[in-house]
Amino acid sequence: MKFASLLRQKKFREGLAGYLFVLPLLLYFAIFVLIPILISFYYSFTDWTMRSTPHFVSFRNYAELLFNKQKQPYFWPSLLVTVKYIILRVPVGLALSLFLALLLNSRIRGENFFKLCYFIPMITSVIAIAALWKWLYDPVTGFINQSLALAQMTQHNWLNEVGTALPAIAAMSVWQGAGYGMIIFLAGLKGIPEELYEAARIDGANAWQQFWNITLPLLRPVTFFLLVTSIIGSFQVFDQIYVLTSGLGSPEHSTFVYILNLFNQAFRYYRMGLACAMSYILFVIILVITWIQFKFVPQSYD
Amino acid sequence: MDRISRIFIYLCLCAFVLVMVVPFIWMASASLRQPEDLYSHGVRLLPTDPETGRLSVTLNNYREVMAQLPFGRMFLNSLFVAIVATLFNLFFNTLAAYAFARINFPFKEKIFGFMLASLMIPFYVIMIPLVYITKNLGMYDSLWGLIIPVCMSVYNVFLIRQFIIGIPIELEEAATLDGCSRFGIFWHVIIPLSKPVLAVVGIFTFMFNWNNFTWPLVLITSQDKFTLPLGLGMLMTQSGSKYHLLLAGATITIIPMVIIFLIMQKYIIKGMTMGAVKG
């Protein structure tokens, strides 16, 4: 009876309808987002293997990762490799994207055709891209070494030399990701009022001065957005390195990035608790990067 | 702009077209060449015979790769997973987005804010428990296990909600006066009007699921449940440098997405900037 009278109230009916509409999402969120976050956090303090009952070990996983060089010889090196990858991947990627966006923003015909072409690597599976580039990088039959041979330049066994493997994979990712950054930069460029350039021209500024004093400063929010998202993305690079090195991060761990280490701890050695600890360390690193963005970067994107 | 710099810009643009597109043509062409030719000669734009220069095409590489792994089955698996996950996402995300945009219910803002905050958490934090939960729900090594844990997305709810807020409320009021229920409004007014954003969300969800590698890698063990990227990845880690197989497999994986892209390009390009510049 009480429920029936409640149902007659408009406000209650509205609230009920609202909850019914979001109920599937709430359930989904609880089961596949919230509980996993909590489980992961709890298990990072246990010796869980997914098969055994977990025992609480307090901070031992974290301590082992951070301080025990005998048991975890690759934790710090894998962080270093990841940072190297970011340094190789992000600045070049941003510069290439900006360059493409500037070319496209010069009121040329066929803008859409060019956009389309630059986008194709972006939408394709990174595994297929890795297969294609593995062939291009092949020391004997690959396009890259054959071109170098023609030009009589030094050839490399790109994916199997300590010095070249990581840059080779980074180059592949730059190639694949250029279209995304380009489209974001382009949106930023279209938002810069034409009058600014007109005023600068009247003042006698040349193209380079216009770029340096108008375009770049006004693109700052977009640039920082791309910088942070691509640093966060590159920090989690995994798929292409896994398939190109058979999960080993070879040669000599020179491509052994952070997530590959995490993946191996979990699914090769079944140290789930330790891997959960690694995932929370990753989370803290990403939080810090995001915090730096919010702290030091202008927030308006309009 | 003067003529010389215009020519320079076009030259650069065309050079990048070559850099971005030609590797795919090499790949497709190589997958149609005889393996001996592929391994003794380098890349070629068209699958021609090295001596006579005539077109010479073979499907042997495709036959061989399909004998190694069930690529036909994998293709259907990928299609099933991507389509079902996309439909689930479109329906349930829009349902929730509509409520967050238009219905007043207790704790609405708090719930929404809390969910948005969860977007900061990287996938790898939840990956391991997700395997465990999916296992306990009886979906380990199954196609549903690839679908259900990604059947909704807070990020997509956010995008759709932003769009629905922009729809004039008068349309809904008119529908209410005509005796439409809440769900009736959602189904007959909101969904048709949200088509632009749903197209974007749909295509991106499809693309994400079609290309996803990490999640199938940790969840799927039997070959008849493989998706295309997973099968291709296995081929790469196991049969190393058999490029005639890898390139045929990669071509099968890439072509459907490229076709969809060419049809839906408008929405893809729009979707890329949607979350970024306005977010």
Interface residues (C-beta under 8 A of the other chain):
Chain A: K11 E14 G15 L16 A17 G18 Y19 F21 V22 P24 L25 L26 Y28 F29 I31 F32 V33 L34 I35 P36 I37 I39 S40 Y43 M50 L100 L103 L104 S106 R107 I108 N112 F114 K115 L116 C117 Y118 F119 I120 P121 I123 T124 S125 V126 I127 A128 I129 A130 A131 L132 W133 K134 W135 L136 D138 T141 G142 F143 Q146 W175 A178 G179 Y180 I183 I184 A187 G188 G191 V222 F225 T229 I232 Q236 F238 D239 Y242 V243 L244 S246 G247 I259 L262 A266 F267 M272 A275 C276 S279 Y280 L282 F283 I286 L287 T290 Y301
Chain B: M1 R6 I9 Y10 C12 L13 F16 V17 V19 M20 V21 P23 F24 W26 M27 A30 L38 Y39 S40 H41 G42 V43 F92 N93 L95 A96 Y98 A99 F100 I103 N104 F105 P106 K108 I111 M115 S118 M120 I121 P122 F123 Y124 V125 I126 M127 I128 P129 L130 V131 Y132 I133 I148 P149 C151 M152 V154 V157 R182 F186 M207 W210 N211 F213 T214 L217 V218 L228 P229 L232 G233 L235 M236 T237 S241 Y243 L246 L247 G249 A250 T251 T253 I254 M257 V258 F261 L262 Q265 I268 I269 M272 T273 A276 V277 K278 G279
